[in-house]
Amino acid sequence: MKKMVCLIFTILLLTNIAGAGPLIWRSAKTIPGGSAIFQMNLSYCEIARSWSWPNEEWSDLSDANKTTVIGAHFMFGYAPIPKLELLAHIPLLRKEKDTLSSFGLQDLWAKVRYNFIGEKAKPYITGVVAVRIPTASEDANPGLDDRTLDIGAGLLYFQQFNNILVHLRTGYFYNGKNDADIDVGDEVELFFKPEYVFNKKVKVFLGFSLVETLKAKNDAGTSIDNTQKRLFTLTPGLVATPAPGLTVRPKFIYPLEMLSQGGTNFPWKIGFDVWYVVEF
């Protein structure tokens, strides 16, 4: 029994992906002042689809070009005063492609969130700023991250209408230059998620996520054709609170290919998130 528990936990520690990027993770509601939060986002997927610009369609990759992606994204946060959160993200990733394999740290995150407006029975509006630091190994093959210095900002909205919770979030990420002196395309994120509250311990949700990646630029500042991307995903899931402060969220991420284009993609992802809030 102990070996089985250890095996399950090990598998969970090797899996990570959210419906929206870490910039606009979580509700606009902030944790109480003087409390801390720990979050672990887990997932598994296989990059198995590729976009053809000449044909303007998705097609399957050959087995040798498919990439299995598993990882674990850890987040630690603290609220020194009410409405203000200071957060750090530590993402780990494992990739396997044909005979190649890589495992290690991705680019680290530092993030600040501040709730400008919010109280019971009224909207919550929170701002967020983040910086992503290039810490992934430059020798990893397949690569674990783009190794660029990035700056992002976003705005989060939340409001409750009886048993319906409404989340709307948007963000913009300025992506810097990578090791090849390519200016990686900036990203625009938009996330909408209605939730239905069954009771104090169980909610269900349906998330809609759009990530628009702009064209990359070469070292002369000229846009590179066919480097833009659009990923639209649909994410149904369940939120459960089995104990005070503890929340778990299994989910399924499905890309809507008819609304997506560019780069490579996955046919589906599975995810499992856990977070725990401690009030001191």
N, C-alpha and C positions, 0 to 999 in steps of 0.2 A: 504493500500500500504506500509506504514512504517513497519507494522508488518511482511509483506511478505519479505521485504528487510532485516529486522533483522533476520528472520528465515533462509534465504539463507546464510547470512554472518556467522551465528552461525554454520550452517552445514559445511561451508568451513573451519572454524577455527578448526573443529574436524577431518580434513582429511589430510594425508601426505605420499608420497613415490616417490622416484626417480628411473629412470632406472639404474643408477649407484650410488655407495655409495657417501656420502658427501665428502670423501677424494678427488675425482676427478670430483666434480661438476664444471660446467661452462667451458667456452672456455679458451684457453691459453691466449687470449687477456685480459689485465688487465684494470681496470678503470683508468681514468686520475689522476695524482697526485693532492692531495688536495680535492678529491671527496669522497663521501660515497655511499655505496650500501646497500639496504635492500631487502631481498629475503624471500618469504614464499612458501614452497612446500607443496602441499596438496594432499591427496589421500584416497582411500577406498579399502579394499579387505577383503576376507574371506579365512582364512587358512583352506582348505577343502580336501587336498590331502596328502597322506603319502607314503613314499618310503619303499618297502620291500626288504631288502638285500638278503634273501634266494630266493625270486622269481624274484628279479631284475626287479621290475615294480612298477608303481604308482597305488594307489587305493584310493577310496573315504573314508574319515573318517565318522564315525557315527555322527549324529546330535549333540550328547552330547559332542563330541570331537572337533567339529569345533570351530574356533575362529574368531570373527569379529574384524578387526583391523582398527581403524580410528585415525588420529592424525594430527599434524601440526608442521612442522620443520621450525623454523625461523632462518635466518642468517643475521648478521649485520657486515659490513666491512668498512674499511677506508684505503685510500692510502695516507700515510704521504708524500711520494715522488713518482715520476713516476716509474712505473714498480713494485712497492712493495705494497702488500695488507696484512692487518692484519684483521682476521675475527674471529667471535665468533658464535657458533651454539647453539640454544636452542630448542631441540626437545621435543614435548609433544605427548603423546600417550594414546589412550583408547582401552582396550581390553575387550571383552565379550565372555565367554565360559560357556555354559550351565547356571548354577546359579551363576557363579563367574563373577566378574567385577572389573576392575582396571583402574585408570586414574591418570596421573601425569607426572612428568618430567622424561625424559630418561637421559642417560649419556651425559654430556655436552662436547662440542668440542671447541678447540682453534686451529687456523690454520694460516699459513703464506704462501703466494704465491709470487714468484719473477719471472719476465719475463726476461730471459737471452738474447733471440734473438727475434726480431720481428719488422717489418715495413711493410708499405703498399706494396702489390704485392709480398711479400716474406713470408716465413714461420714464425710462432710464436712458440717458445718453452719456456715453463714455468715450473718451479719446485715448488713442494708443500710439506710441512711437517705439521703434525698435531699430536695433543695429545687428547685422549678421556678420560675424568675424570669420575669415577664411582659416579654419583649423583642420580641415580634411586633408588627408595625406595626398601629396601630389604624385606619389608613385602608385597609388591604388589603380588596379585595372581588373574589372571595370571601375570607372571613377565613382567616388562616393558623394561628391557635391561639386558645385561649379567653382569653388575657391575664389569668390569675389567678395569685396567689402560692400555691403548693401545697407541702405537706410530706408525704413518704411514708416508710414503713418496711416492711421485708420480711424473710422468713426463707427461706433456700435450703438444700436438702438434695441430696446426691449420694452414690452408692455404686456400686461395680462388683462384679458377680457374674459372674466368668469373662468371657465375651464380651458380656454384657449390662450396659449402663450405665443407671442409673435417676436421673432428675432430677425433683425435686418442689419447687415454689417457690410462695410466697404473699406477697401484699403488700396494703397499704391506703394509699390516697392521700386526704388531706384537701385538697379543692379550695376555694379562697377565692372571693371575689366578683369578678365581671367588671366591665367598664366600665359596664354597665347596672344595677349594684348588685344583680345576681342572684347568689345563693349557689349556684354550680355544684355539682351532686351529687357526693358522694364516690365513690371507686371501690374495689372489692375485686377483686383479681386472683388467679387460681389457674392454675398451669401444671404439666402432667405430661408428661414426655417419656422414653420408653424408646429406647435406641440399641443397635444391634448393630454390633460391631467385626469387620470382615472381616480387617483387618490393621492395621499401624501407621499406614497412610496413608489408609485409607478406612473410613467409618462411614455407616450409614443410620439415619434416625430417623423417628418419628411423634409429633408434638407435639399435645397437647390443651390449648387455652387458653380460659379463661372470664373475662370481664370484666363485672362487675356494677356498673352506675352507679345510685346511689341518686337519689331525687327531688331536684330543685333547689328552692330556697326564694326567695321574693320578699323585698323590703326589709323587710317586717314579720315575716319569719321563718316564714311559712306555706308549707307544701309545695305545689308546683305539680303538679297532676294530669298524668299521662301524660308526664312528663319522665324517668322511669326507663328504663333500657336494660339489655339483656342480650345479650352477643355471645359465642357459642361457636364456636370455629374448630378445624379439623383441618388440621395442617401436616405433610405428608411432605417429606423432604429428604435431602440427601447432604452429608456433611462430608468434605473431602479436605485432606490436608496435603502439598502438592507440594514444599515445601522447609522446612528447619528454621525454626521460629518463625512460618511463614506458614500460615494456614488459610483455606479458602474454603468457602462453604455456599450452594448454590442451593436454593431451596425454593418450594413452592406452598401458598398459604393459601386454604382453602375454608371459608366459613361454614356451619354447620349450622343452617339456618333454622328447623327444627322445634323447636330448643332456644333460639332467639334471639328477641328482641322489642324494639321501641322504636326511634325515630329512623330513620336511613337506613343503608344497608348496600351492600356490593359483592357481585357474584356470584362473584368470585375475585380473588386478588392473586398476583403473582409477586414473588419477592424474591431478592436475591443479597447475601450478607454476606462481607466480607473482614476478617480481623484479623491483626495481626503483633505478636509479642512480642520485645522487644529486651532482652537481658541485658547489663548494663554490667560 
